[in-house]
């Protein structure tokens, strides 16, 4: 980062603190062991899904509400740790290109956590179908990766294959009528797995519809496209950061970035995670103390980013 004034360094340190605070809020809520509070939406879902899913949770393979909870919390956990990674980057000044893939991933994980919980308009079994889709496709990727990195006779591939088959059988047992073809098309009981981009759009649309967000459909697509162009090979962002300097015999460049850009970039990730954490916390009926602390920290460090 070219700007090296005390104020610039102090500001990036503040932004790093906010990223860390987001992870801290998740860890504080995790002390609940994600047990649904009495009369919460999660408590009702737990009863319904225990009756719906004939499988029993076993070591490494969960079912019913246990599966829903594990998928949602795991996605939040990954997003929270990516925020910890952002904090490290901002503190070190590595803020040119490295934060972009992390912010995109934070949005994707936050969106999928919210999508599994759903928008509240369906049945609890719809939530279970979405969780099975996430679990099945994850196991399919694991099987594919193991088979391609080594022999299909290797233990790693054989174990991944067994897990994939077990999850497929559990999904079909929980939703009779579901076929292997349905699963191949990423569909269970009318629920179809969203792509990462579609899930992010779904999240922003849900927040916008409920007056918790100011980003509309078109803007969400633009944000995702921008973050994607900083994740996949693309030239324009690097070119935008270059300042040309006449070196006499040739014209050289240095990379520059302004604090406003760094604030907005971090803000996108923090607010997406904050909303997902709020959504899941409300679903479980968890105490709000840790969330209230994070709310105040966002207001202090990024005033105006939270809608009143």
HELIX and SHEET records of a PDB file:
HELIX    1   1 UNK A    6  UNK A   30  1                                  25    
HELIX    2   2 UNK A   41  UNK A   52  1                                  12    
HELIX    3   3 UNK A   64  UNK A   92  1                                  29    
HELIX    4   4 UNK A   98  UNK A  117  1                                  20    
HELIX    5   5 UNK A  124  UNK A  149  1                                  26    
HELIX    6   6 UNK A  155  UNK A  174  1                                  20    
HELIX    7   7 UNK A  180  UNK A  184  1                                   5    
HELIX    8   8 UNK A  196  UNK A  209  1                                  14    
HELIX    9   9 UNK A  217  UNK A  229  1                                  13    
HELIX   10  10 UNK A  236  UNK A  241  1                                   6    
HELIX   11  11 UNK A  259  UNK A  284  1                                  26    
HELIX   12  12 UNK A  289  UNK A  301  1                                  13    
SHEET    1   A 2 UNK A 187  UNK A 188  0                                        
SHEET    2   A 2 UNK A 191  UNK A 192 -1                                        
SHEET    1   B 2 UNK A 242  UNK A 246  0                                        
SHEET    2   B 2 UNK A 251  UNK A 255 -1                                        
END                                                                             
